[in-house]
Amino acid sequence: MSASRLILILRDQLDRSAALLNDADPENDRVIMTEAPYGQRRFPPHKSRLALCLAAMRHFRDDLRANGFSVHYEPAGDCATDVSSFLHKQIEEHAPDQVALTEPGNYALLQDLQAAADEAGVPLDVYPDTHFLCTKDDFDAWADGRKSPTMEYFYREQRRAYDVLLTEEDEPVGGDWNFDEENRESFGKDGPGLIPEPVRFSLTSITEEVFDLVDEHFPEAYGALDSFNWPVTPAQAEQALDDFIEHRLPSFGAYQDAMWTDRPTLYHSRLSAALNLRLLDPLDAVRRAESAYHDGHAPINAVEGFIRQILGWREFIRGIYWRHAADWSEMNALDAQADLPDFYWTADTEMTCMRQCLQQVVDEGHGHHIQRLMVTGLFGMLYGVDPQQMNDWHLAMYVDAWDWVSTPNMIGMSQYADGGIVGTKPYAASGKYINRMSNYCTHCRYDPDQATGDDACPFTTFYWAFLDENRDTLSDNYRMNFQMANLRRKDDDTLASIRERAEALRERMSTDGTDS
């Protein structure tokens, strides 16, 4: 091993057990880290996103130093314009024999870092990201030859590979591979009742230091830090997992799709940020949930639903990202061109569902998966927002959003801009879906049953306009047959009124940012 090796660790690679670090020689290798951004983004990031990343990085830096590593750390305010510029500068300064890093979860960044090393004439050794439970090669081997890789079948293979929720006969515990049918309950008119709030973390001195830094060096950042409550160390991440398993996992399954006014957490784990920073081991989370089932603490539908998100969907989406890594930035299958309405940044809208979901994002940089897919994401697709803008907004505003996970979820699943790679149909729905899964509509001036008129719900108006505008494309999708048949039942006068209402809404939202 060369005595002159630079080890580059990125802000979302804070993995104590990374293969790269297991191979490192603390006495001879030099770790380099920077708070510089990955590259130029369309939108500035959320304050909570910045604070979480920088606080977690600084704790990781100190942990490495305590374990004997020499770490060169470049703080915000003193750093290069981006990570690739930082790497180039470090190569010039230290003239290493080699640069090593764990594979980034960002295709463009990997290309930039490779270019920086090539320009300097230094070999770049890219280690596999062993945080994930399915290697890229194994995913490709599974997906090759399949006309349309489907998460459900991948998930079953993952269950078998890791012997998760299986009987001695290698069959799924409970008799089914998933329990989706049991996991779509709403809270009903009485609401969710009392649910223990997530554990609160005491602010470390490093986190408080980072708060001051964010205010000083990132004045353009969105959001606020008033309600910041994210784990910034592995110990805090384990505490968050313990808290979820104990207090919210037992009812997570049934109510994982439900929403309620002024209740941002409900039964959700809020573990994705810690997982995506590598503060929490995914297999540990899976095993802990599995034990909760075997111990009788949580039912199978809740445990299986949680495990599927980690062992199934998270691993699947990462594999899909890399299979199409070079193409995501050009995808726009529905030719959506509209700019993101201003209220995505301010939550200033009369649509209660959007105001509720967006206010959570403004306040703390988070929202659960149904709020993202079936409220903020759904509205963007129905409205016709440029899918690349939707993804850039998501990457800027959510604390857990990184390219490998955000891009296929937003470009693909949420906006259907991939034409069916991630999901086989658009997740198109009217305001009636939101009314069924929440109490948002009871506090809203709009009527989810109406598509025309001043009180018509914009979701319902845009839903029918979306089906109408994309009639030729969607009519070829057999999974849209029911919805397209309902569209064909509408007479010409009704459709003309819907188009007129949709056009008026778009005009107001694009000019003065209001929806009424």
RODO-2510 file (C-alpha; in nm, 4 decimals, decimal comma):
residues 516
     n   res          X          Y          Z
     1     m     0,0000     0,0000     0,0000
     2     s     0,1350     0,3387    -0,0943
     3     a     0,2422     0,5652     0,1874
     4     s     0,0923     0,8530    -0,0066
     5     r    -0,2761     0,7741    -0,0515
     6     l    -0,5587     1,0246    -0,0187
     7     i    -0,8906     0,8867     0,1037
     8     l    -1,1816     1,1105     0,0022
     9     i    -1,4935     1,0748     0,2181
    10     l    -1,8107     1,2454     0,0991
    11     r    -2,0745     1,4020     0,3181
    12     d    -2,3209     1,1129     0,2789
    13     q    -2,0595     0,8387     0,3320
    14     l    -2,0239     0,8521     0,7097
    15     d    -1,9946     0,4749     0,7402
    16     r    -1,7642     0,3488     1,0159
    17     s    -1,7616     0,0015     0,8610
    18     a    -1,6983     0,1042     0,4989
    19     a    -1,4711    -0,1299     0,3047
    20     l    -1,2574     0,1713     0,2188
    21     l    -1,1835     0,2420     0,5870
    22     n    -1,1360    -0,1251     0,6696
    23     d    -0,8532    -0,1291     0,4144
    24     a    -0,7042     0,2011     0,5290
    25     d    -0,3770     0,2466     0,7124
    26     p    -0,4258     0,5232     0,9704
    27     e    -0,0524     0,5791     1,0001
    28     n     0,0093     0,6387     0,6305
    29     d    -0,3186     0,7260     0,4580
    30     r    -0,4591     1,0777     0,4733
    31     v    -0,8354     1,1289     0,4898
    32     i    -0,9692     1,4384     0,3165
    33     m    -1,3159     1,5825     0,3671
    34     t    -1,4829     1,9024     0,2522
    35     e    -1,8054     2,0867     0,3208
    36     a    -1,8073     2,2067    -0,0400
    37     p    -2,1198     2,1093    -0,2380
    38     y    -2,1157     1,8243    -0,4860
    39     g    -2,1731     2,0658    -0,7732
    40     q    -2,3871     2,3535    -0,8882
    41     r    -2,7547     2,3068    -0,8036
    42     r    -3,0589     2,4876    -0,9409
    43     f    -3,1861     2,5703    -0,5912
    44     p    -3,0054     2,6457    -0,2627
    45     p    -3,0470     2,3787     0,0071
    46     h    -3,2674     2,3769     0,3148
    47     k    -3,1047     2,4937     0,6382
    48     s    -3,1910     2,1676     0,8144
    49     r    -3,0333     1,9680     0,5333
    50     l    -2,7142     2,1711     0,5601
    51     a    -2,7034     2,1558     0,9387
    52     l    -2,7643     1,7807     0,9469
    53     c    -2,4966     1,7012     0,6891
    54     l    -2,2315     1,9318     0,8320
    55     a    -2,2907     1,8328     1,1946
    56     a    -2,2789     1,4622     1,1060
    57     m    -1,9619     1,5167     0,8997
    58     r    -1,7863     1,6967     1,1840
    59     h    -1,8755     1,4257     1,4328
    60     f    -1,7440     1,1664     1,1866
    61     r    -1,4236     1,3679     1,1387
    62     d    -1,3641     1,3739     1,5137
    63     d    -1,4335     1,0017     1,5397
    64     l    -1,1751     0,9278     1,2695
    65     r    -0,9172     1,1427     1,4446
    66     a    -0,9891     0,9680     1,7746
    67     n    -0,9155     0,6401     1,5962
    68     g    -0,5774     0,7545     1,4751
    69     f    -0,6545     0,8894     1,1284
    70     s    -0,4979     1,2049     0,9921
    71     v    -0,7891     1,4081     0,8571
    72     h    -0,7685     1,7230     0,6481
    73     y    -1,1074     1,8877     0,6860
    74     e    -1,2157     2,1888     0,4821
    75     p    -1,5016     2,3839     0,6456
    76     a    -1,7605     2,5960     0,4700
    77     g    -1,6359     2,9480     0,4181
    78     d    -1,2855     2,8247     0,3409
    79     c    -1,3713     2,5564     0,0885
    80     a    -1,3458     2,5115    -0,2849
    81     t    -1,6384     2,5694    -0,5176
    82     d    -1,7233     2,1980    -0,5302
    83     v    -1,5891     1,8562    -0,4320
    84     s    -1,4040     1,7883    -0,7576
    85     s    -1,2192     2,1218    -0,7268
    86     f    -1,1311     2,0298    -0,3701
    87     l    -0,9922     1,6952    -0,4827
    88     h    -0,7860     1,8591    -0,7565
    89     k    -0,6418     2,1048    -0,5021
    90     q    -0,5561     1,8245    -0,2584
    91     i    -0,3821     1,6231    -0,5285
    92     e    -0,1729     1,9247    -0,6234
    93     e    -0,0808     1,9897    -0,2608
    94     h     0,0029     1,6346    -0,1523
    95     a     0,1073     1,4666    -0,4803
    96     p    -0,0329     1,1260    -0,3735
    97     d     0,0367     0,7985    -0,5490
    98     q    -0,3346     0,7176    -0,5409
    99     v    -0,6763     0,8555    -0,4494
   100     a    -0,9392     0,6231    -0,3036
   101     l    -1,3069     0,6749    -0,2284
   102     t    -1,6279     0,4830    -0,1821
   103     e    -1,8438     0,4973    -0,4921
   104     p    -2,0605     0,8114    -0,4765
   105     g    -2,4369     0,7859    -0,5071
   106     n    -2,4226     1,0519    -0,7772
   107     y    -2,3327     0,9635    -1,1347
   108     a    -2,2276     1,3148    -1,2379
   109     l    -2,0070     1,3547    -0,9306
   110     l    -1,8316     1,0255    -1,0029
   111     q    -1,7541     1,1485    -1,3558
   112     d    -1,6223     1,4803    -1,2216
   113     l    -1,3981     1,3122    -0,9631
   114     q    -1,2640     1,0706    -1,2207
   115     a    -1,1889     1,3645    -1,4508
   116     a    -1,0068     1,5493    -1,1706
   117     a    -0,7895     1,2447    -1,0971
   118     d    -0,7224     1,1830    -1,4666
   119     e    -0,6213     1,5452    -1,5190
   120     a    -0,3765     1,5188    -1,2309
   121     g    -0,2458     1,1856    -1,3570
   122     v    -0,3330     1,0019    -1,0351
   123     p    -0,5186     0,6686    -1,0301
   124     l    -0,8629     0,6732    -0,8667
   125     d    -0,9543     0,3573    -0,6771
   126     v    -1,3339     0,3397    -0,6387
   127     y    -1,4498     0,1034    -0,3643
   128     p    -1,7976    -0,0545    -0,3692
   129     d    -2,0463     0,0937    -0,1245
   130     t    -2,0843    -0,1930     0,1227
   131     h    -2,3517    -0,0035     0,3146
   132     f    -2,6039    -0,1427     0,0645
   133     l    -2,7296    -0,4982     0,0931
   134     c    -2,7335    -0,5729    -0,2794
   135     t    -2,4276    -0,4990    -0,4899
   136     k    -2,4650    -0,3260    -0,8242
   137     d    -2,3388    -0,6387    -0,9997
   138     d    -2,5881    -0,8600    -0,8182
   139     f    -2,8719    -0,6220    -0,9019
   140     d    -2,7714    -0,6144    -1,2678
   141     a    -2,7509    -0,9930    -1,2751
   142     w    -3,1043    -1,0091    -1,1357
   143     a    -3,2427    -0,7392    -1,3677
   144     d    -3,0721    -0,8442    -1,6924
   145     g    -3,3119    -1,0128    -1,9290
   146     r    -3,6230    -0,8881    -1,7508
   147     k    -3,8463    -0,6741    -1,9684
   148     s    -3,9549    -0,4667    -1,6712
   149     p    -3,7740    -0,5264    -1,3390
   150     t    -4,0364    -0,5320    -1,0643
   151     m    -3,9591    -0,4450    -0,7046
   152     e    -4,1871    -0,7142    -0,5623
   153     y    -3,9846    -0,9988    -0,7157
   154     f    -3,6542    -0,8351    -0,6270
   155     y    -3,7758    -0,7940    -0,2694
   156     r    -3,8571    -1,1644    -0,2422
   157     e    -3,5044    -1,2497    -0,3529
   158     q    -3,3667    -1,0112    -0,0918
   159     r    -3,5777    -1,1749     0,1781
   160     r    -3,4392    -1,5134     0,0783
   161     a    -3,0806    -1,3869     0,0496
   162     y    -3,0870    -1,2510     0,4047
   163     d    -3,3303    -1,5036     0,5532
   164     v    -3,5736    -1,2359     0,6665
   165     l    -3,9274    -1,3218     0,7815
   166     l    -3,9049    -1,6759     0,6431
   167     t    -4,0249    -2,0061     0,7833
   168     e    -3,8045    -2,3131     0,8062
   169     e    -3,9581    -2,4162     0,4738
   170     d    -3,8301    -2,0932     0,3117
   171     e    -4,1818    -1,9540     0,2843
   172     p    -4,2895    -1,6064     0,3967
   173     v    -4,3937    -1,5729     0,7583
   174     g    -4,7656    -1,5004     0,7778
   175     g    -4,8365    -1,6708     0,4455
   176     d    -4,7861    -1,3668     0,2190
   177     w    -4,4868    -1,1758     0,0876
   178     n    -4,6503    -0,8402     0,1514
   179     f    -4,9488    -0,7082     0,3411
   180     d    -5,0365    -0,4001     0,1372
   181     e    -5,4060    -0,4692     0,1603
   182     e    -5,3891    -0,4339     0,5393
   183     n    -5,1735    -0,1219     0,5259
   184     r    -5,4042     0,1348     0,3678
   185     e    -5,6216     0,2410     0,6584
   186     s    -5,7188     0,5995     0,7321
   187     f    -5,7705     0,7343     1,0817
   188     g    -6,1422     0,7964     1,0469
   189     k    -6,3266     1,0971     1,1838
   190     d    -6,1804     1,0619     1,5339
   191     g    -5,8246     1,1040     1,4135
   192     p    -5,5039     0,9312     1,5224
   193     g    -5,5293     1,0077     1,8922
   194     l    -5,2200     1,0265     2,1099
   195     i    -4,8990     0,8954     1,9530
   196     p    -4,5633     0,9331     2,1272
   197     e    -4,3570     1,2019     1,9582
   198     p    -4,0129     1,1033     1,8302
   199     v    -3,7305     1,1151     2,0810
   200     r    -3,5683     1,4576     2,1024
   201     f    -3,1921     1,4849     2,0750
   202     s    -2,9895     1,7253     2,2822
   203     l    -2,7928     1,9572     2,0578
   204     t    -2,4240     1,8762     2,0694
   205     s    -2,1701     2,1574     2,0760
   206     i    -2,0824     2,0667     1,7177
   207     t    -2,4441     2,0979     1,6069
   208     e    -2,4767     2,4372     1,7747
   209     e    -2,1552     2,5448     1,6037
   210     v    -2,2975     2,4347     1,2691
   211     f    -2,6191     2,6301     1,3265
   212     d    -2,4126     2,9498     1,3503
   213     l    -2,2165     2,8503     1,0414
   214     v    -2,5315     2,7900     0,8368
   215     d    -2,6731     3,1288     0,9328
   216     e    -2,3448     3,3006     0,8470
   217     h    -2,2391     3,1296     0,5267
   218     f    -2,5715     3,0194     0,3739
   219     p    -2,8049     3,3202     0,4004
   220     e    -2,9874     3,2137     0,0850
   221     a    -3,0820     2,8743     0,2317
   222     y    -3,4519     2,7950     0,2650
   223     g    -3,6382     2,6849     0,5732
   224     a    -3,5494     2,7205     0,9390
   225     l    -3,3638     2,5422     1,2174
   226     d    -3,6164     2,6087     1,4945
   227     s    -3,7521     2,2528     1,4974
   228     f    -3,4290     2,0707     1,4049
   229     n    -3,4358     1,7215     1,5576
   230     w    -3,2259     1,4851     1,3489
   231     p    -2,9692     1,2308     1,4676
   232     v    -2,6163     1,3436     1,3828
   233     t    -2,4200     1,0489     1,5262
   234     p    -2,4552     0,6695     1,5081
   235     a    -2,5505     0,6638     1,8764
   236     q    -2,8348     0,9078     1,8160
   237     a    -2,9429     0,7095     1,5093
   238     e    -2,9628     0,3925     1,7197
   239     q    -3,1656     0,5861     1,9753
   240     a    -3,4059     0,6920     1,6986
   241     l    -3,4408     0,3309     1,5847
   242     d    -3,5060     0,2134     1,9416
   243     d    -3,7712     0,4818     1,9833
   244     f    -3,9491     0,3877     1,6606
   245     i    -3,9465     0,0144     1,7325
   246     e    -4,0827     0,0691     2,0808
   247     h    -4,3470     0,3351     2,0222
   248     r    -4,4574     0,3501     1,6581
   249     l    -4,3707     0,0315     1,4696
   250     p    -4,6704    -0,1701     1,6031
   251     s    -4,9185     0,0608     1,4253
   252     f    -4,6956     0,1726     1,1404
   253     g    -4,8296    -0,0812     0,8904
   254     a    -5,1979    -0,0024     0,9071
   255     y    -5,1499     0,3755     0,8978
   256     q    -4,8394     0,4191     0,6840
   257     d    -5,0430     0,5896     0,4089
   258     a    -5,2614     0,8013     0,6372
   259     m    -5,2260     1,1784     0,6876
   260     w    -5,3633     1,4203     0,9457
   261     t    -5,3619     1,7950     0,9965
   262     d    -5,0704     1,9283     1,2039
   263     r    -4,9380     1,5774     1,2693
   264     p    -4,6182     1,5463     1,0654
   265     t    -4,4767     1,2268     1,2181
   266     l    -4,7676     0,9982     1,3122
   267     y    -4,6316     0,6403     1,3066
   268     h    -4,3402     0,7009     1,0691
   269     s    -3,9819     0,6204     1,1612
   270     r    -3,7975     0,9300     1,0301
   271     l    -3,4928     0,7052     0,9891
   272     s    -3,4249     0,7673     0,6200
   273     a    -3,1919     1,0631     0,6832
   274     a    -2,9748     0,8575     0,9209
   275     l    -2,9748     0,5625     0,6826
   276     n    -2,8770     0,7753     0,3848
   277     l    -2,5898     0,9395     0,5730
   278     r    -2,4737     0,5879     0,6758
   279     l    -2,5249     0,6644     1,0451
   280     l    -2,7523     0,3606     1,0724
   281     d    -2,6910     0,0146     0,9337
   282     p    -2,9867    -0,0991     0,7182
   283     l    -2,9547    -0,4668     0,8083
   284     d    -2,9521    -0,3769     1,1760
   285     a    -3,2795    -0,1887     1,1300
   286     v    -3,4269    -0,4873     0,9436
   287     r    -3,3185    -0,7360     1,2111
   288     r    -3,4490    -0,5181     1,4919
   289     a    -3,7899    -0,4962     1,3273
   290     e    -3,7925    -0,8698     1,2585
   291     s    -3,7168    -0,9376     1,6253
   292     a    -4,0080    -0,7138     1,7230
   293     y    -4,2371    -0,9468     1,5286
   294     h    -4,0930    -1,2670     1,6736
   295     d    -4,1098    -1,1177     2,0243
   296     g    -4,4788    -1,0395     1,9786
   297     h    -4,4231    -0,6641     2,0026
   298     a    -4,5433    -0,5747     1,6516
   299     p    -4,7746    -0,7479     1,4006
   300     i    -4,6570    -0,8936     1,0732
   301     n    -4,8207    -0,6283     0,8529
   302     a    -4,6329    -0,3497     1,0334
   303     v    -4,2989    -0,5275     1,0432
   304     e    -4,3157    -0,6506     0,6861
   305     g    -4,4172    -0,3054     0,5608
   306     f    -4,1216    -0,1417     0,7334
   307     i    -3,8741    -0,4069     0,6201
   308     r    -3,9983    -0,3824     0,2605
   309     q    -3,9128    -0,0122     0,2544
   310     i    -3,5508    -0,0855     0,3478
   311     l    -3,4680    -0,4317     0,2167
   312     g    -3,6908    -0,3997    -0,0894
   313     w    -3,7637    -0,0502    -0,2142
   314     r    -3,4456     0,1252    -0,0967
   315     e    -3,2182    -0,1363    -0,2516
   316     f    -3,4305    -0,1631    -0,5658
   317     i    -3,4333     0,2106    -0,6295
   318     r    -3,0572     0,2320    -0,5925
   319     g    -3,0096    -0,0479    -0,8449
   320     i    -3,2484     0,1177    -1,0906
   321     y    -3,0691     0,4513    -1,0514
   322     w    -2,7380     0,3054    -1,1626
   323     r    -2,8855     0,1107    -1,4539
   324     h    -3,0039     0,4406    -1,6050
   325     a    -2,7556     0,6777    -1,4412
   326     a    -2,6508     0,8589    -1,7590
   327     d    -3,0072     0,9177    -1,8766
   328     w    -3,2072     1,0549    -1,5816
   329     s    -3,1228     1,4201    -1,6457
   330     e    -3,2842     1,4054    -1,9905
   331     m    -3,6042     1,2211    -1,9011
   332     n    -3,9365     1,3963    -1,9595
   333     a    -4,1707     1,1373    -2,1067
   334     l    -4,4830     1,3543    -2,0644
   335     d    -4,3105     1,6694    -2,1966
   336     a    -4,3945     1,8669    -1,8814
   337     q    -4,2572     2,2206    -1,9069
   338     a    -4,4136     2,4339    -1,6312
   339     d    -4,2043     2,6056    -1,3659
   340     l    -4,2476     2,5063    -1,0033
   341     p    -4,5146     2,7287    -0,8432
   342     d    -4,3833     2,9690    -0,5789
   343     f    -4,5818     2,8089    -0,2982
   344     y    -4,3511     2,5058    -0,3044
   345     w    -4,1042     2,7285    -0,1215
   346     t    -4,3433     2,9161     0,1066
   347     a    -4,6447     2,6865     0,1671
   348     d    -4,8585     2,9934     0,0915
   349     t    -5,1598     2,8278    -0,0701
   350     e    -5,5289     2,7791     0,0065
   351     m    -5,5033     2,4074    -0,0719
   352     t    -5,4931     2,2689     0,2822
   353     c    -5,3216     1,9450     0,1829
   354     m    -5,0428     2,1285     0,0018
   355     r    -5,0093     2,3881     0,2763
   356     q    -4,9829     2,1185     0,5422
   357     c    -4,7311     1,9069     0,3540
   358     l    -4,5230     2,1975     0,2297
   359     q    -4,5151     2,3671     0,5694
   360     q    -4,3584     2,0524     0,7123
   361     v    -4,0913     2,0731     0,4456
   362     v    -4,0273     2,4430     0,5120
   363     d    -4,0139     2,3836     0,8883
   364     e    -3,8015     2,0697     0,9062
   365     g    -3,7099     1,9452     0,5588
   366     h    -3,9217     1,6337     0,5744
   367     g    -4,2500     1,4648     0,4900
   368     h    -4,3443     1,0993     0,4747
   369     h    -4,3665     0,8978     0,1551
   370     i    -4,7377     0,9448     0,0846
   371     q    -4,7143     1,3198     0,1345
   372     r    -4,4314     1,3250    -0,1196
   373     l    -4,5867     1,0880    -0,3720
   374     m    -4,9580     1,1599    -0,3426
   375     v    -4,9659     1,5287    -0,2464
   376     t    -4,6639     1,7425    -0,3389
   377     g    -4,5414     1,5064    -0,6110
   378     l    -4,8883     1,4347    -0,7444
   379     f    -4,9683     1,8019    -0,7755
   380     g    -4,6437     1,8625    -0,9650
   381     m    -4,7242     1,5886    -1,2162
   382     l    -5,0867     1,6960    -1,2661
   383     y    -4,9885     2,0618    -1,2970
   384     g    -4,7187     1,9750    -1,5501
   385     v    -4,4049     2,0873    -1,3658
   386     d    -4,0768     2,0179    -1,5421
   387     p    -3,9706     1,6919    -1,3721
   388     q    -3,6099     1,8043    -1,3442
   389     q    -3,7256     2,1057    -1,1430
   390     m    -3,9321     1,8779    -0,9209
   391     n    -3,6277     1,6628    -0,8544
   392     d    -3,4032     1,9635    -0,7918
   393     w    -3,6578     2,1000    -0,5429
   394     h    -3,6708     1,7646    -0,3676
   395     l    -3,2916     1,7420    -0,3520
   396     a    -3,2737     2,0917    -0,2056
   397     m    -3,5532     2,0745     0,0491
   398     y    -3,5504     1,7239     0,2008
   399     v    -3,2902     1,6187     0,4549
   400     d    -3,2814     1,2597     0,3267
   401     a    -3,2689     1,3298    -0,0490
   402     w    -2,9617     1,2181    -0,2425
   403     d    -2,9308     1,1641    -0,6160
   404     w    -2,9369     0,7841    -0,6100
   405     v    -3,2675     0,7792    -0,4192
   406     s    -3,4334     1,1088    -0,5125
   407     t    -3,3854     1,0918    -0,8885
   408     p    -3,5581     0,7596    -0,9645
   409     n    -3,8264     0,8323    -0,7055
   410     m    -3,9069     1,1813    -0,8331
   411     i    -3,8293     1,1539    -1,2050
   412     g    -3,9687     0,8030    -1,2221
   413     m    -4,2232     0,7059    -0,9598
   414     s    -4,3574     1,0514    -0,8742
   415     q    -4,3567     1,2300    -1,2111
   416     y    -4,3632     0,9332    -1,4519
   417     a    -4,1045     1,1200    -1,6565
   418     d    -3,9170     0,7935    -1,7151
   419     g    -4,2088     0,6536    -1,9148
   420     g    -4,2477     0,3492    -1,6918
   421     i    -3,9037     0,2367    -1,5748
   422     v    -3,9762     0,2634    -1,2029
   423     g    -4,3537     0,2299    -1,2018
   424     t    -4,5763     0,0791    -1,4662
   425     k    -4,8249     0,3703    -1,4601
   426     p    -4,8512     0,7297    -1,3409
   427     y    -4,9685     0,7697    -0,9821
   428     a    -5,2533     0,9941    -1,0958
   429     a    -5,5396     1,0648    -0,8557
   430     s    -5,7939     1,3353    -0,7838
   431     g    -5,8611     1,5179    -0,4595
   432     k    -6,0843     1,2279    -0,3588
   433     y    -5,7797     1,0162    -0,2762
   434     i    -5,6460     1,2825    -0,0396
   435     n    -5,9900     1,3148     0,1179
   436     r    -6,0009     0,9390     0,1758
   437     m    -5,6572     0,9201     0,3372
   438     s    -5,6619     1,2376     0,5482
   439     n    -5,8716     1,5066     0,7111
   440     y    -5,7105     1,7803     0,5019
   441     c    -6,0188     1,8373     0,2904
   442     t    -6,2419     1,9061     0,5925
   443     h    -6,0343     2,2175     0,6599
   444     c    -6,0156     2,3326     0,2973
   445     r    -6,2171     2,5815     0,0972
   446     y    -6,2017     2,3497    -0,2062
   447     d    -6,4359     2,0592    -0,2776
   448     p    -6,2523     1,7399    -0,3795
   449     d    -6,5635     1,6093    -0,5553
   450     q    -6,5758     1,9021    -0,7958
   451     a    -6,3627     1,9551    -1,1063
   452     t    -6,5158     2,2828    -1,2265
   453     g    -6,6298     2,6031    -1,0626
   454     d    -6,4592     2,8388    -0,8174
   455     d    -6,4726     2,5856    -0,5329
   456     a    -6,3410     2,2932    -0,7355
   457     c    -6,0354     2,1237    -0,5876
   458     p    -5,7303     2,2007    -0,8056
   459     f    -5,6207     1,8382    -0,7694
   460     t    -5,9494     1,7181    -0,9166
   461     t    -5,9448     1,9764    -1,1950
   462     f    -5,5873     1,8987    -1,2885
   463     y    -5,6466     1,5237    -1,2609
   464     w    -5,9040     1,5244    -1,5386
   465     a    -5,7045     1,7773    -1,7392
   466     f    -5,3958     1,5551    -1,7028
   467     l    -5,5792     1,2495    -1,8352
   468     d    -5,7215     1,4560    -2,1186
   469     e    -5,3918     1,6200    -2,2135
   470     n    -5,2060     1,2865    -2,2089
   471     r    -5,4879     1,0837    -2,3600
   472     d    -5,2831     0,9392    -2,6464
   473     t    -4,9933     0,8325    -2,4251
   474     l    -5,1974     0,6932    -2,1373
   475     s    -5,4500     0,5067    -2,3516
   476     d    -5,1736     0,2618    -2,4452
   477     n    -5,1164     0,1714    -2,0795
   478     y    -5,3416    -0,1165    -1,9767
   479     r    -5,3130    -0,0193    -1,6095
   480     m    -5,4824     0,3110    -1,6945
   481     n    -5,7830     0,1463    -1,8625
   482     f    -6,0257     0,2189    -1,5780
   483     q    -5,9260     0,5847    -1,5468
   484     m    -5,9275     0,6430    -1,9211
   485     a    -6,2708     0,4790    -1,9485
   486     n    -6,4002     0,7279    -1,6900
   487     l    -6,2502     1,0116    -1,8921
   488     r    -6,4277     0,8945    -2,2061
   489     r    -6,7602     0,9124    -2,0226
   490     k    -6,7282     1,2874    -1,9802
   491     d    -6,9102     1,4905    -2,2435
   492     d    -6,7472     1,7634    -2,4505
   493     d    -6,8985     2,0499    -2,2515
   494     t    -6,7700     1,9093    -1,9223
   495     l    -6,4230     1,8576    -2,0636
   496     a    -6,4226     2,2101    -2,2049
   497     s    -6,5110     2,3473    -1,8603
   498     i    -6,2337     2,1420    -1,7013
   499     r    -5,9807     2,2720    -1,9538
   500     e    -6,0932     2,6289    -1,8916
   501     r    -6,0659     2,5907    -1,5132
   502     a    -5,7211     2,4246    -1,5421
   503     e    -5,5946     2,7006    -1,7704
   504     a    -5,7163     2,9711    -1,5316
   505     l    -5,5503     2,7994    -1,2354
   506     r    -5,2205     2,7640    -1,4184
   507     e    -5,2311     3,1279    -1,5205
   508     r    -5,2779     3,2477    -1,1629
   509     m    -5,0222     3,0087    -1,0173
   510     s    -4,7589     3,0979    -1,2747
   511     t    -4,8034     3,4752    -1,2545
   512     d    -4,8872     3,5761    -0,8970
   513     g    -4,8402     3,2419    -0,7181
   514     t    -5,1975     3,2214    -0,5885
   515     d    -5,4527     2,9486    -0,6478
   516     s    -5,7722     3,1451    -0,5985
***
